[in-house]
Structure formats: C-alpha cells, structure tokens
C-alpha cells in the first residue's frame, strides 16, 4: 500500500454534526472527496451539502436533530439510526457548536446552559454512543472540533471558552480509555475562521482589524482549510495518534 492510499476512506461511514454550512459542510465534503459516505446531522437545512456529497458519488443520509434540545436517549438513537441505515459508523466528527457573547459579569444562566448543552454535553453523549458501536467493530475515529480558545481565554465568551477547554480535556480522557479498543480520539482546534459564528467579530471593524493583524498567515481561515486535517484524522494515516489536539489557526497560537 502506498502512502497516499492510507488517506483513502472508501466505503467508510462518517457522521458529521452541524453539516448544513461552514466548517461542518466543508469537512463533510472533504471526507466525501476521500471516499466516505456521509450521515449529516442538521438542525434546519442540509440540502446544499447533500447535493455536493451526492455529486461526488457518495451516499448522504440526513439526520435531523436539534442539539440544543436533544436528550441523551435521542442522541443515542441518532447513532443507532445511522448504523441501521448506513450499515456501520466508522467516523464521528463533533463539529456543531454555538456561542453567546456577553461580559463575564453579565453572562446569564440560560446562555451558559445553552452553550454547554450543544458544545459539550451533546458532544460527550454522541461520542459515548458512537464508541459503543466502534468498540464492537474494533475500530473507529472520533474527531472533536475544539478551538484556539481551548488554550486561551478570549473575550466575552466565557461559556464557549469553558466548553472548548473541556473538549480538549475530554479528547485526552476518551483517548486514554478507548485507544486500546481501536478507537482514535483526536481534536482539531480551528483559529479564527470565516463562518457565521464569527460574523459579529468580522462586522466589528476594530475587532476584525486587531484579530487580522495578529494572525501570522495574514488572513482568517476558510472552512476548506480543515478538509485536509479531518481526512488525515479520519484515515489510517493517523492510526497511532490518540488524544492529540491539532491547531489549524494560521499560526495564531505560535504568536
């Protein structure tokens, strides 16, 4: 087998959350380009992603779930539904996330609970359900989307920072327990990316300028910048990687 063959994902099944746009859409397309079939978890829309995945000759299974309201039983059923419909579950990409913005002294309980529900609790219980399937298969790849704020504090987003810091810790904790089962758990830590989530920052001229000036690469990231790393972490090329958090940040953390 040549080295490039290690990156092939032919006939693998990947469940990607937040698949309708942004980072989730780009990573789903990257996985599909490498050969994987996609189960796309969405809240409101998925049609554009489905069209592009199917144009690559891959299957696409839409899975509707509002992670803000989802119970543990519903998240477990999401995984079971994917396995029933697609035959297996080889890759889970926990991408979906939300944020709320307010100074720490003004941050309210509802916003705190909402962010941790989507960004941390749903991630944990989807991973737990997926790992049960993967353990029986003897293999699997779980990829969390962390953040540069897994390492830094940020401004006006305490719940998001808390959740993403916890995601980094869970990546290590899950890897410690599941590596022996043939399950790789790793994370991607995007920097400042051009997505709907960062629109308020880009719409603020002062914040946009200060962030842009601090990125060594000289630009905000694009969703497509995550295609390569998600394929790597989902493929046999990363079989000896466990508990690693990979920054894709234009050099932000190196500054």
Secondary structure, 3 states (H helix, E strand, C coil): CCHHHHHCCCCCEEEEECCCCHHHHHHHHHHHHCCCEEEEEECCCCHHHHHHHHHCCCCEEEEECCCCCCCHHHHHHHHHHHHHHHCCCCEEEECCCCCCCCCHHHCCHHHHHHHHHHHHHHHHHHHHHHHHHHHHHCCEEEEEECCHHHCCCCCCCHHHHHHHHHHHHHHHHHHHHHHHHCEEEEEEEECCECCHHHHHHHHCHHHHHHHHHHCCCCCCECHHHHHHHHHHHHCHHHCCCCCCEEEECCCHHHC
